[in-house]
């Protein structure tokens, strides 16, 4: 075996990639994020409408741009509607990020290319995002493309015309993946570096700003304009609600599709400490034991130390940007991970550990923790599926035991229930049916509601349970006739047929009312 293949960092990188690929379909889609976005992609494929994402039949989803849904729906079309196909696009985005990180290693003076790739791939947030149905993977790819392009343009001695335009392509893809936040996360560190390190003139001359901006709008603007035309009110909700009020207003109640994730301001730094592990641990150890050293300037006489600050600004911009935000998720730290991995690889302080076998094994052991433990966790879920918030196995149980009966969720339907039932599992609100429960059906009742509904459930018997729900079947079909039930409930028509019956786009007020009626969890 050659020395290159014997490199422990390369072996760890292969371990991480294999572990992530092997677990893509090993556990069910979980509520809320994964199952919700997978259901949006399933509806996109079912409807044939690739412009407006829909969160339910007749309810447009204004919360996110379509790039991740396009990728998942395309994967469904090729591989079928399943967990592996839903998660595969995120894996490919993560793999593309790692390939992009190879490009600037020479310009950054990184000799061991496997080191930054492994540091990135084994971090918890990157590992999870690169195999989860989330918008973070496509955003991460877009931001990494802009990062790498900027490094190549500012440091490379060769022809950089392609990278000049790829920088703007990354911004445009970010707009289609997550929205304006992608431009903020990519543009802020570049401008900050230029202001603080005397690079404004260099920055202005390095990029074709006019033609690049035109390319940016040519790629990103058409979808936004078409989406507003199809469902008026989208632009106002998306730009003002999702990108201003969500982060400024604590517990923002304007969310049409869920509830705000209220956290104490500054929580993003705790998320970074835990979510970037073990990269965060290595970074704190490195910065705590040595100061970044100035390296000799390359032949083009540019200040090589300023590159360190450029990478530092890129890695902390998500943390600073979301410090004052109240509605945040831990995955928001992901865009800064590749830059931090490159920065740490430039000043890797643990090379001396090779002299100590124990320290070396400890270092590699820490790096391998996430890719080694994740398959074990996936295996535990297979053994005991009730450990996770997913309705996959309840839907399977209902279909196996009562294949001819519809499945109702009392009060509101989980996204995973609708995904695994192909949209057939629906909500049942007793107050809308004179406090009656359906007899010719199976009924899922939340465990925290079970005691309050004992009177209504007297004639029902439990047949299955999971982490959150009991599944009931009536013992007294005489409570309702089949004809009465069919009058109260009809099988959902295909989304495409429902859309074709709509002469005009839905009114924005109706969209908001319809979304608020759906009690998502």
Number of C-alpha atoms within 10 A of each C-alpha: 5 6 7 12 10 10 13 15 22 18 15 24 23 16 18 24 20 12 18 22 18 13 19 23 18 16 20 24 31 21 19 16 17 21 28 25 28 31 28 25 30 29 26 25 23 15 19 12 14 16 15 22 26 22 23 19 16 16 19 21 22 25 20 18 23 27 18 27 28 20 20 29 28 19 21 21 14 10 13 14 21 17 22 24 23 34 26 23 26 28 25 17 23 26 17 15 25 20 11 19 22 17 15 20 21 13 15 20 15 20 11 17 19 24 23 27 25 26 28 29 32 27 27 24 25 26 24 23 22 29 24 27 29 25 22 26 28 27 29 30 26 30 30 28 25 28 29 23 25 26 21 24 21 18 19 15 11 8 10 18 14 11 19 21 22 22 26 28 24 26 33 26 24 31 26 24 27 23 24 15 17 25 20 17 25 27 17 17 22 21 16 18 21 18 13 11 14 12 17 16 10 11 19 11 10 15 20 15 15 9 11 18 15 12 18 21 15 13 16 19 15 10 17 19 13 13 20 15 13 16 19 18 18 22 17 12 19 17 14 12 21 19 16 13 20 22 21 14 16 17 17 18 13 17 19 20 20 15 14 18 15 17 15 14 15 16 18 27 18 12 19 24 16 17 23 28 23 21 27 20 14 21 21 11 13 17 13 9 9 10 9 17 9 11 10 11 11 13 7 10 8 13 15 18 14 17 18 22 18 22 23 19 23 29 24 20 21 26 22 14 15 20 17 16 22 24 21 23 14 16 21 20 26 26 29 26 26 30 25 25 26 27 24 24 24 19 19 18 17 13 9 10 14 12 9 10 10 10 14 15 13 13 16 13 13 15 25 21 16 21 24 17 12 18 18 12 14 19 15 13 16 14 10 11 19 16 13 16 19 26 29 20 17 22 20 15 16 24 16 10 11 14 11 11 14 20 29 24 20 18 18 19 21 23 29 28 28 23 26 24 19 14 21 17 24 21 19 21 15 14 10 9 11 8 9 14 24 25 22 23 20 25 29 29 22 18 15 11 13 15 10 10 11 11 9 13 19 11 16 19 16 16 15 15 18 20 14 16 21 20 24 22 23 20 14 13 15 10 15 14 12 14 9 13 15 12 8 10 12 10 11 12 12 13 21 17 10 13 16 10 9 10 7 10 11 16 11 15 11 11 19 17 12 15 21 15 11 18 13 18 14
